[in-house]
């Protein structure tokens, strides 16, 4: 695909332009520049806006990641990085959004990377935001340690840290929180919504043996603190309340490859181990080599987990899952994919 030249710019010869970029590589070195073309400066806001729309209209209507740059030459620190299943439509929507004009008006270049599907776009966006630290992205800016609640057999939650426990293999883990304070606040809110006992959860000191907690006196607790509800019944209600926040255990013995792409078009092979994205390659032979030498991050990657858990457990249209231990070392492609095992039940 030939990309149009920015207004007032000279088209590069093929030998001067960068090669097509793989989804796991850095963004292309050129896509367009509109603000300073023909000597125009940022003082003409309407002209600048028109040129940005012209640049955005040149983007393909395919999945991928886009970057807004304030510096058209070095592009060292992006203003904003995003992803979409339709690059052109999403970038044009930024240009029309009044709430985003404080950074859109500083844009001098827009670059993009196409991906074969949405999962690749999500993974690439998360990686680039962490690496490039764009000025106006509020989410995904850096990896950090996480906290989760682990519920024992008696139904009592304990706060555990991702550096002290492998969240991919831990049992009865719920929630992904940035701090102990956030984890406790969330559990308190959950207790209030489901009439759980704060004493039973270890979030409130008992006032005395068999005495009701403060919430029970207000009829906001079903009485596990004073014997009106059994501990087993309280534990069941707690697990029900936490069910949609459960961290799924990694269900495969080793790494898997999620193949994304349809028909004869471009494909991406995402290599994943313990919910950690090891990288994206072009075929299954390279995926197997990457799985052998790849290293899982020390901290559990919450962003990667949220992106990958659904497509790995339930691959959608245009996606196939392959267990890499079943791929022969000299075979670039396997005969058949393997389906993921059924979700585990607690």
N, C-alpha and C positions, 0 to 999 in steps of 0.2 A: 504494500500500500504506500502510495506517495503522499506525503503530507505537504500542504500548501506552505509557501513561503510567507513569513510575516510581512505586513505592509512596509515598504521602504527598505526591505532587506534583500540581499543577493542570495539566490538559492545556492546551497553548497553542491559541489560536484559529488558524485557517489563515493569517490575515494576519500572525501573529507567528512562524510556523514558517519555517525556511529552505526554499527550493525544493529540488527533487531535485538531487543533485550529480552532475556528470559524473565519470567515473573519473579524469580528470586534474586535478580541482579538489581543494580542501581538504576534510577530513572534515566531515560535518554538525555543526551547532552543538549538536544535542541528540539523545540516544538514551536516556539514563536515568541515574539516580543512586540508589544503594541504601543506602550506609552511613549517611548522616546523615538519612535520611527519618524523619519523625515524631519528630525530636529524638533518635533513637538514635545513640549514639556508638560509636567503634571498640572499646569495652571488651567488648561482647557479640559475641565472635568467631563463635559459631554462628549468631546472628541475621544478622550481616553476610554470612556465607557463603551463607546461604539466600537473602538478597536479591540477591546477585551471581548466583546460579544462576537466580533469577527473571528478572533482566535478560538473562542470556545466552540463556535459553530463548526470548526475544522476537526474537532475531536470525534472519534468513532463512537457509534452507538453499541458498544460492547462492554463487557465487564472489565474492571481494572481499577487502578489507583491514580489519582491526580494530585499535583502539587502546585500551589500558588507561591510565587517567588517575588520578593521585593527587589532582589539584586539579579538582574538579567544576565550578568557575566559569570559570577562565581556560583550563585545559587547555593551558598553554603548553609544558610539558615532559612528554611521555608517559613512562609507565613502560616500556611495551613496545609494539612494532608488529609485526604478523604478517599473513600472508595464508593463504587456504585456498580450496579449491573448495567447501567447506561451512562457512560462517561459524559457524553455531550449534554444530556438532559440535566444531570446533576450539577455540572459546572455552571450551566446557564441559570439554574435555580439559585446558586450563590450570588450571581450578578444581579438578580432581581430582588434579593432579600434585603430590606432596609436595615435589619438588625446586624447585618454583616458588612455593611459598607465601610466601617471604620478600618477594616483590613483589606477588603476588596479593592478600595481606592489606592492602596499602596502597591498593588500588583503590577509587575513589569513583565512577568513571563508566567506561562502555564505549561507544565510538563506532565506527561502521563505515561503509564505502563499498562498495556493490555494484558489480561489474564484469561485463561480458558473458561473460568467460572467464578462464581461468587466466593467460594471457600478460599481460593487462591488470592482473590482481592482482599478478603478480610485478613488473612495471614500476613500478606505483604504490607497492608496498611499498619497493622499492629507493630510489625518489625521496624518499618521506616519511622514511625512516630517515636519509638523508643530510641532509635539511632540518631535521628535528625533533630529531635526536640523542637518541633515547630512552635512558633510563638503563640498561636491562637487555638491550639488543640487542648481541650481541658481533660480529655480522657486518654488513657493508654500511654501517658507520657513516660512512665518509667516502671520497671519491674520492682516489686517490693515483697517483703515477706508477708505472709498471710496468717490469719487465725481462723480456726473453725471449732465448732462444738462437737465433741465425741461423747455419745450417750452410752453409758454402761448398761449391763443387763438389768440393773435395778431401776433404770430410767433416770439416772442422775447425770446431767451434762458436765463435762470438764472441758475447759478451754485449752486447746493444743495449738502449737506453733508449727508452721510449715518447715522450719529448719530443724525441728526436733522429731518430726514424723513425716514419713513419705505419704502424702495425701493420696497418691495414685493407688496405693495398696492398703491404706488404712480402712478399717471397718467402722460402720455407723458414724460417719463424719457428715456434718451438716453446715452449710453456710460458708461463704468466703468473705472474710472481713479484714479491713485494712489495719485495725487496731483492737486491743482488748476492750476499749471503751465502746467502739462501734458494735462489737459483738454483744456486749452486755445490754446496750441500748436496744438492739434488735430483739434479743431474747425477752427483755421486759415487755416490749411492745407486743410480742407474740403471746406472752402470758396473759396480758390484759385482753387481747382479742379472743383468746380461747378459754379464759377463766382458769388458767393454770396457777399453781401455788408457787409463789416466789420463794417461800421457805423450802419447799421440796426441790426447787431448782437450785438452791444454794445461793440465791441472790438477796436473801433477807434473813437476818438472824432470828432464831426462834425466841419468842417471848417467854417460853416455859414449856415443859413437857405436856403435850396434849392440848395446849392452848391455841385457839385459832389465830391465824395471821390477820393483819389489818384488812387485807382485801376480803377475807372471809367475813369479817364483821360488816363489810359493805355489800355482801352477797356478790362479790366479784371473783370468788374462788370457790371451787366445788368441794373443798374441805379435806384435801389430802393431809393438811397440817394437823387436823384434829380428829382424824379417823372417820369422817363422814364419807370419804372416798378412799378406796384401797390404793396402795402404792402401785399395784399392777395396772389398775384402771388409769391412774394418772400417767404412768409411763406410756401406755398405749395412746392416750390422747396427745402426749407430747410428740411421739413419733409421727402421728397423723398430721400434726401441725407443721412439723419440719419436713414432711415427705418431699415436697417440691424443691427443697434446698439440698437434698442429699447429694454428696459428691460420689459419683459412680466410680467404683473400683475398676482399674485397668483389666479388661477381661481376657486378654490374649497373652500367650506365653512370651512373646517377643514383639518386635516392631511390626507395624502394618503399613501398607501403602494405600492411600486414597487416590484413585485415578479419576481425574476430572477432565471432561471434554467429550464432545459428541462427534460421531461420524468420522470423517477424514480431516477434521479441523485440528487445530493445535490442542495438545494435551499437556497436562501438568500432573506429576506424580508427587504427592505430598507424603513425606516419610514421617511417621509419628511413633513415639515410644513413651508409654506412661503419660499420655496426654501432652507430651512435649513435642513441638514441631521441630524435627531435626533439620529439615530443609526441603526444598522442592527441586526435583530433577526431571529429566526428559523421558526416561524409560526405567523399566523395572530392574535391569542389570545395575544401573547406577544407583537405584534405590536400595538394592541389597548391599552394595558396597558402602553406601552412606550409613545404613543401619548397623553395619559391623563396627564402624569407627566412630559413629556419632555419640555424643555425650548429652545426657539429660541435664538440664539446668539444676543448680543446687536448690533453688527455691521453686515451689510449685507455680506454674505459669497460669494464673487465673484467666487471662485473656485468651490464651491458646485453648484452655479447657472449654471455655464457653463457646468458642468458635467451632471446636472439633467434636464435642460430645454427641451432638445430634447427627451430623453426617456420618460419623463412624459407626454409631449404633444403628442408624436407620438411613443408609445411603439413598439419596434421592435420584431423580432423573439426571442422566449424564454423569453419574458417579458409580465407581466400582471399588470394592474393598478387596485387597489381596494380603494374605498373611505372608510376610517375607521369608519366614523359615521354610515355606513350601516352594519357594522359587529356586530352581536349580542355578548353581553358580554360573554356568555357561549359557543360560537361556535368557535372551533379552526380554521375552514375554512369556507369561505362564499360559497354560491352556484354559484354566477356569479360575474365576475369583472365588473366594470363600466368604460365606456370610458370617456376620458377627454372631456370637452366642447370645442366647436370650438374656435379657437383663437379670441380674441377681436379685433375689428377694430376701429382705431381712426377716 
